[in-house]
Amino acid sequence: MSTSKTSRILHRLIAMGPATRGQLGTELGMSSATITRLLTPLIRLGVVQILEGFNEDYTIGKPAYSLAIVSSFTAFVGVKVTDDAAFAVLVDLNGTILRKSQVRLPNDAEDVVIDILARQIRDVSMQCAIAGVGIGVGGKVMDGHVVASGILRWNAVDLGGRLQEALDVPVTVSNDVNAFAQAAAWWGAGRGADSFVLISIGSGIGACIVQGGSVMPGEHGSAGMIGHLPITKDGPICESGHVGCARAYASSTCILRNLRERYGIDEGYDDFIDRAKRGLEPESGIADSAVDAVAHLVSAAIAFIDPDAIVVSGDGVRLLEVFEDEFRGQVKAYRHWNGAPVEVKLQEMQFTFWAEGAAAASMERWTQSKIDGKNVTYAAG
């Protein structure tokens, strides 16, 4: 989370767009003199610009000129890593995608994956000075290390350190759901919400809490690890042997595994949804249980956190889109009858947006670093 006053100003302008000095002071709790003092070197360096024209909504004093981030000041690379591919984007300070690439990962061997990622990052940032790289990986991440990742089958891998050594650029490694949530807070469905919870459903199940535009990873980096929370005492079993957990019911991995092992049906996730939509069994019953499990998670998040909004996304969100009425009805049924209404948003899944999230996590780190004209960008490659 941004801490210094300068980083809070940068964070605000990146996340919410242009603002006057008065708006910045009000929102950030700083005096006009402090805002002006902190903005002056940023304007001189070219990080922040005064927009042409001014806000005419003033009555006394000087016109209220708006200030904005200079999107071209520097750039960032974000990479979303899956079990068999890496999706990379090069973005400017407004989150606009300048370039993107996708490469296949032939296996999950550490040396192979890290070498491919380094080459991909060099290629996508070619002839462009970048200030940081962000990597989003499914699993537990701490201080640049992949502590444990079921997707990659990694344990205790210093991904950040090894990539930083190869690229000579700051590398931020994040849990992919946390990274996705950062992008949602700045440029996606969570923008403008003071607080929201992102719940991702797909090959795994995860969540993230965002407060004031910043991700809350928890004291031990494990906040949002909700996949194995119990939904029922019986029911399907996940690959870890847990009976009736959220992952066993609602992850695409477990749904397809359940179809194969229990019913002898070998089909893809889209075929599963299409058959469930037509009311065919066993897909229809499995889909009903999956939707119910996600509704339990959403209602629990609302009860525990009381956020402005819940955002549900991931490569399994199509199931909720197809059965949206049933999903929303169950969320309403499970919620406390006296609780304030909380908006629940379904966001379409795109791997490039997850990669943008990794870039946003790197950008968030950059807002907290020293920006003095000598240490503003780092060349990769």
C-alpha positions as CSV (number, residue, x, y, z in Angstrom):
1,M,0.0,0.0,0.0
2,S,1.2,3.5,-0.8
3,T,2.6,5.2,2.3
4,S,4.5,8.4,1.5
5,K,2.6,11.5,0.6
6,T,4.1,11.6,-2.9
7,S,3.2,8.0,-3.5
8,R,-0.3,8.7,-2.4
9,I,-0.6,11.5,-5.0
10,L,0.8,9.3,-7.8
11,H,-1.5,6.5,-6.7
12,R,-4.5,8.7,-6.8
13,L,-3.8,10.2,-10.2
14,I,-3.1,6.8,-11.7
15,A,-6.1,5.1,-10.2
16,M,-8.7,7.8,-10.6
17,G,-7.5,10.1,-13.3
18,P,-7.1,13.9,-13.4
19,A,-7.8,16.1,-10.3
20,T,-7.3,19.6,-9.1
21,R,-5.0,20.5,-6.3
22,G,-8.1,21.1,-4.2
23,Q,-9.5,17.7,-4.9
24,L,-6.2,16.0,-4.1
25,G,-6.0,17.9,-0.8
26,T,-9.5,17.0,0.2
27,E,-9.3,13.3,-0.8
28,L,-5.8,12.7,0.6
29,G,-6.2,14.9,3.7
30,M,-3.3,17.2,2.8
31,S,-3.1,21.0,2.8
32,S,-2.9,23.0,-0.4
33,A,0.6,24.1,0.4
34,T,1.7,20.4,0.9
35,I,0.1,19.4,-2.4
36,T,1.8,22.2,-4.3
37,R,5.1,21.5,-2.7
38,L,5.0,17.8,-3.6
39,L,3.6,18.3,-7.1
40,T,6.2,20.8,-8.1
41,P,9.1,18.3,-8.6
42,L,6.8,15.8,-10.2
43,I,5.7,18.4,-12.7
44,R,9.3,19.5,-13.3
45,L,10.4,15.9,-13.9
46,G,7.5,15.3,-16.4
47,V,5.7,12.7,-14.3
48,V,2.6,15.0,-13.8
49,Q,1.3,17.5,-16.2
50,I,-1.1,20.5,-15.9
51,L,-3.9,20.0,-18.4
52,E,-4.9,22.7,-20.8
53,G,-7.9,24.7,-19.7
54,F,-9.2,24.6,-16.1
55,N,-12.1,23.6,-14.0
56,E,-14.6,26.5,-14.1
57,D,-16.4,25.4,-11.0
58,Y,-14.8,27.9,-8.7
59,T,-16.0,31.1,-7.1
60,I,-13.0,32.9,-5.6
61,G,-9.2,32.7,-5.9
62,K,-7.3,31.3,-8.9
63,P,-8.8,29.0,-11.5
64,A,-8.6,25.3,-10.5
65,Y,-6.3,23.7,-13.1
66,S,-6.5,19.9,-13.3
67,L,-3.4,17.8,-13.1
68,A,-2.8,14.3,-14.6
69,I,-0.2,11.6,-14.9
70,V,1.9,11.8,-18.0
71,S,1.1,8.4,-19.4
72,S,4.2,8.2,-21.6
73,F,6.6,9.0,-18.8
74,T,7.5,5.3,-18.4
75,A,6.0,1.9,-19.0
76,F,5.6,-1.5,-17.2
77,V,5.4,-5.1,-18.3
78,G,2.9,-7.5,-16.7
79,V,2.8,-11.2,-17.2
80,K,0.1,-13.7,-16.2
81,V,1.5,-17.2,-15.9
82,T,-0.7,-20.3,-16.4
83,D,0.1,-23.9,-16.4
84,D,0.9,-23.9,-20.1
85,A,1.2,-20.3,-21.3
86,A,2.4,-16.8,-20.4
87,F,0.4,-13.7,-21.4
88,A,2.4,-10.5,-21.4
89,V,1.4,-6.8,-21.9
90,L,3.4,-3.6,-22.0
91,V,1.3,-0.8,-20.5
92,D,1.8,3.0,-20.0
93,L,0.9,4.8,-16.8
94,N,-2.8,5.0,-17.8
95,G,-3.0,1.2,-18.1
96,T,-3.2,1.4,-21.9
97,I,-1.9,-1.7,-23.6
98,L,1.0,-0.7,-26.0
99,R,2.0,-4.3,-26.9
100,K,1.0,-7.8,-25.9
101,S,2.3,-11.3,-26.5
102,Q,1.5,-14.9,-25.7
103,V,4.0,-17.8,-25.5
104,R,3.6,-21.4,-24.7
105,L,5.2,-23.0,-21.7
106,P,6.3,-26.6,-22.8
107,N,6.6,-27.7,-19.1
108,D,6.8,-26.3,-15.6
109,A,10.5,-26.8,-15.0
110,E,11.8,-23.7,-13.2
111,D,14.8,-23.0,-15.5
112,V,12.6,-23.4,-18.6
113,V,9.8,-21.2,-17.4
114,I,12.1,-18.4,-16.1
115,D,14.2,-18.4,-19.3
116,I,11.0,-18.1,-21.5
117,L,9.6,-15.4,-19.3
118,A,12.8,-13.3,-19.5
119,R,12.9,-13.6,-23.3
120,Q,9.2,-12.7,-23.6
121,I,9.6,-9.6,-21.4
122,R,12.6,-8.5,-23.4
123,D,10.7,-8.9,-26.6
124,V,7.5,-7.2,-25.5
125,S,9.5,-4.2,-24.1
126,M,12.0,-3.9,-27.0
127,Q,13.2,-0.3,-27.5
128,C,11.1,0.9,-24.6
129,A,12.5,1.9,-21.2
130,I,10.4,0.3,-18.5
131,A,10.3,1.0,-14.7
132,G,9.3,-2.4,-13.6
133,V,7.9,-5.9,-14.3
134,G,5.1,-7.6,-12.6
135,I,4.4,-11.4,-12.6
136,G,1.1,-12.9,-11.6
137,V,1.2,-16.5,-10.4
138,G,-1.5,-18.7,-8.9
139,G,-0.6,-19.8,-5.4
140,K,1.1,-18.3,-2.3
141,V,3.6,-15.6,-3.0
142,M,5.8,-13.8,-0.5
143,D,8.6,-11.2,-1.1
144,G,9.1,-12.2,-4.7
145,H,9.2,-16.0,-3.9
146,V,6.6,-18.4,-5.1
147,V,6.1,-20.2,-1.8
148,A,3.7,-22.8,-3.3
149,S,1.9,-23.0,-6.6
150,G,-0.3,-25.8,-7.5
151,I,-0.6,-24.5,-11.1
152,L,3.1,-24.6,-11.7
153,R,3.8,-27.3,-9.1
154,W,6.5,-25.1,-7.6
155,N,7.7,-24.7,-4.0
156,A,10.1,-22.1,-2.6
157,V,11.2,-20.6,-6.0
158,D,12.8,-17.2,-6.0
159,L,11.1,-16.1,-9.2
160,G,11.4,-12.4,-8.6
161,G,15.1,-12.5,-7.7
162,R,16.1,-14.7,-10.7
163,L,14.1,-12.6,-13.2
164,Q,15.5,-9.3,-11.7
165,E,19.0,-10.6,-12.1
166,A,18.3,-11.6,-15.7
167,L,16.6,-8.4,-16.7
168,D,18.2,-5.7,-14.4
169,V,14.8,-4.2,-13.7
170,P,12.7,-4.3,-10.5
171,V,10.4,-7.4,-10.6
172,T,7.3,-7.7,-8.5
173,V,5.8,-11.2,-8.1
174,S,2.2,-11.4,-6.9
175,N,-0.6,-13.9,-6.4
176,D,-2.5,-13.6,-9.7
177,V,-5.8,-12.9,-8.0
178,N,-4.3,-10.0,-6.0
179,A,-2.7,-8.6,-9.2
180,F,-6.0,-8.9,-11.0
181,A,-7.7,-7.1,-8.2
182,Q,-5.2,-4.2,-8.5
183,A,-6.1,-3.8,-12.1
184,A,-9.8,-4.0,-11.3
185,A,-9.4,-1.3,-8.7
186,W,-7.6,1.1,-11.1
187,W,-9.1,0.3,-14.5
188,G,-11.8,-2.3,-14.2
189,A,-15.1,-3.1,-12.4
190,G,-13.8,-2.0,-9.0
191,R,-12.8,1.5,-10.1
192,G,-14.5,4.1,-7.9
193,A,-15.4,1.7,-5.1
194,D,-13.7,2.5,-1.8
195,S,-13.7,-1.2,-1.0
196,F,-14.5,-4.4,-2.9
197,V,-13.8,-8.1,-2.9
198,L,-12.7,-9.9,-6.0
199,I,-13.6,-13.6,-6.2
200,S,-12.0,-15.6,-9.0
201,I,-13.4,-18.9,-10.2
202,G,-11.7,-21.1,-12.8
203,S,-9.2,-23.8,-12.5
204,G,-8.8,-22.7,-8.9
205,I,-10.9,-20.5,-6.5
206,G,-9.4,-17.4,-4.9
207,A,-10.3,-14.0,-3.5
208,C,-8.8,-10.6,-2.8
209,I,-9.8,-7.7,-0.6
210,V,-9.2,-4.1,-2.0
211,Q,-9.4,-1.1,0.3
212,G,-8.8,2.5,-0.8
213,G,-7.5,1.3,-4.2
214,S,-4.9,-1.0,-2.6
215,V,-4.8,-4.8,-2.3
216,M,-4.8,-6.1,1.3
217,P,-2.7,-9.3,1.1
218,G,-3.0,-10.1,4.8
219,E,-0.3,-10.4,7.5
220,H,1.1,-13.6,6.1
221,G,0.3,-13.1,2.4
222,S,-2.5,-15.7,2.6
223,A,-5.6,-13.5,2.5
224,G,-8.1,-14.8,0.0
225,M,-7.1,-18.5,0.0
226,I,-10.7,-19.6,0.1
227,G,-10.7,-22.5,-2.4
228,H,-10.7,-25.2,0.3
229,L,-13.3,-23.6,2.6
230,P,-16.0,-26.3,3.3
231,I,-19.4,-25.8,1.7
232,T,-20.9,-29.1,2.8
233,K,-19.9,-32.1,4.9
234,D,-20.2,-34.5,1.9
235,G,-20.2,-34.1,-1.8
236,P,-17.4,-34.0,-4.4
237,I,-13.7,-34.4,-3.4
238,C,-11.0,-32.0,-4.6
239,E,-7.6,-33.2,-5.8
240,S,-6.2,-32.6,-2.2
241,G,-8.8,-34.9,-0.7
242,H,-11.0,-32.3,0.8
243,V,-14.7,-33.3,0.8
244,G,-17.3,-30.7,-0.1
245,C,-14.9,-27.7,-0.4
246,A,-15.5,-24.7,-2.7
247,R,-12.9,-25.9,-5.1
248,A,-14.4,-29.4,-5.3
249,Y,-17.8,-27.9,-6.2
250,A,-16.9,-24.9,-8.4
251,S,-13.4,-25.1,-10.0
252,S,-13.4,-26.1,-13.6
253,T,-10.6,-28.6,-12.8
254,C,-12.6,-30.5,-10.2
255,I,-15.9,-30.3,-12.2
256,L,-14.3,-31.9,-15.2
257,R,-12.4,-34.4,-13.0
258,N,-15.7,-35.3,-11.3
259,L,-17.4,-35.9,-14.7
260,R,-14.6,-38.2,-15.8
261,E,-14.1,-40.2,-12.7
262,R,-17.7,-40.5,-11.5
263,Y,-19.6,-40.5,-14.7
264,G,-17.1,-41.5,-17.4
265,I,-17.8,-38.3,-19.3
266,D,-14.7,-36.6,-20.9
267,E,-15.7,-33.2,-22.1
268,G,-14.5,-29.6,-22.1
269,Y,-15.7,-26.9,-19.7
270,D,-17.7,-25.1,-22.5
271,D,-19.4,-28.3,-23.4
272,F,-20.2,-28.9,-19.8
273,I,-21.9,-25.5,-19.5
274,D,-23.8,-25.9,-22.8
275,R,-25.2,-29.3,-21.6
276,A,-26.1,-27.9,-18.2
277,K,-27.9,-25.0,-19.9
278,R,-30.0,-27.5,-21.8
279,G,-30.9,-29.2,-18.6
280,L,-29.0,-32.4,-19.3
281,E,-27.8,-34.6,-16.5
282,P,-25.4,-35.0,-14.7
283,E,-24.2,-31.6,-15.9
284,S,-27.3,-29.7,-14.8
285,G,-27.1,-30.9,-11.2
286,I,-23.3,-30.3,-11.0
287,A,-23.8,-26.8,-12.4
288,D,-26.5,-26.1,-9.8
289,S,-24.2,-27.1,-7.0
290,A,-21.3,-25.1,-8.4
291,V,-23.4,-21.9,-8.6
292,D,-24.7,-22.5,-5.1
293,A,-21.1,-22.9,-3.8
294,V,-20.1,-19.6,-5.4
295,A,-23.2,-17.9,-4.0
296,H,-22.1,-19.1,-0.5
297,L,-18.7,-17.6,-0.9
298,V,-20.1,-14.2,-2.1
299,S,-22.7,-14.0,0.7
300,A,-20.0,-14.9,3.2
301,A,-17.7,-12.1,1.9
302,I,-20.5,-9.6,2.1
303,A,-21.3,-10.7,5.7
304,F,-17.6,-10.6,6.9
305,I,-16.4,-7.5,5.1
306,D,-19.4,-5.4,4.1
307,P,-17.7,-4.0,1.0
308,D,-19.0,-1.5,-1.6
309,A,-19.1,-4.2,-4.2
310,I,-18.2,-7.8,-5.0
311,V,-16.5,-8.6,-8.4
312,V,-16.7,-12.1,-9.7
313,S,-14.4,-13.1,-12.6
314,G,-12.1,-15.8,-13.8
315,D,-12.2,-18.3,-16.7
316,G,-15.2,-20.0,-15.0
317,V,-17.4,-16.9,-14.8
318,R,-19.4,-18.0,-17.9
319,L,-21.2,-20.5,-15.7
320,L,-22.5,-17.7,-13.5
321,E,-23.4,-15.6,-16.6
322,V,-25.5,-18.5,-18.0
323,F,-27.2,-19.1,-14.7
324,E,-27.1,-15.5,-13.5
325,D,-30.7,-15.4,-12.2
326,E,-30.2,-18.5,-10.1
327,F,-26.9,-17.2,-8.8
328,R,-28.3,-13.8,-7.8
329,G,-31.3,-15.4,-6.2
330,Q,-29.1,-17.6,-4.1
331,V,-26.9,-14.8,-3.0
332,K,-29.9,-12.8,-1.9
333,A,-31.3,-15.9,-0.1
334,Y,-28.0,-16.4,1.9
335,R,-27.5,-12.8,2.8
336,H,-28.6,-11.3,6.1
337,W,-32.1,-9.8,5.6
338,N,-31.1,-6.6,7.4
339,G,-27.8,-5.9,5.6
340,A,-27.2,-3.0,3.3
341,P,-27.3,-3.9,-0.4
342,V,-24.0,-4.7,-2.0
343,E,-23.5,-4.7,-5.8
344,V,-22.3,-8.0,-7.2
345,K,-20.6,-7.6,-10.6
346,L,-19.7,-10.3,-13.1
347,Q,-16.6,-9.4,-15.1
348,E,-15.7,-11.1,-18.3
349,M,-12.5,-13.1,-18.2
350,Q,-9.5,-12.0,-20.4
351,F,-6.0,-13.2,-19.7
352,T,-4.6,-9.8,-20.9
353,F,-6.5,-8.1,-18.1
354,W,-4.8,-10.5,-15.6
355,A,-1.5,-9.5,-17.2
356,E,-2.5,-5.8,-16.8
357,G,-3.0,-6.7,-13.1
358,A,0.6,-7.9,-12.8
359,A,1.7,-4.6,-14.4
360,A,-0.5,-2.6,-12.0
361,A,1.2,-4.4,-9.0
362,S,4.6,-3.3,-10.3
363,M,3.3,0.2,-10.9
364,E,2.0,0.3,-7.3
365,R,5.5,-0.6,-6.1
366,W,6.9,2.1,-8.4
367,T,4.7,4.8,-6.8
368,Q,6.5,4.1,-3.5
369,S,10.0,4.3,-5.0
370,K,12.3,7.2,-5.3
371,I,11.6,9.3,-8.4
372,D,14.2,11.9,-8.8
373,G,15.2,12.1,-12.4
374,K,18.2,9.8,-11.9
375,N,16.2,6.8,-10.9
376,V,13.0,6.8,-12.8
377,T,13.4,4.1,-15.4
378,Y,15.4,0.9,-15.9
379,A,16.2,-0.7,-19.2
380,A,15.4,-4.3,-19.6
381,G,17.5,-6.6,-21.7
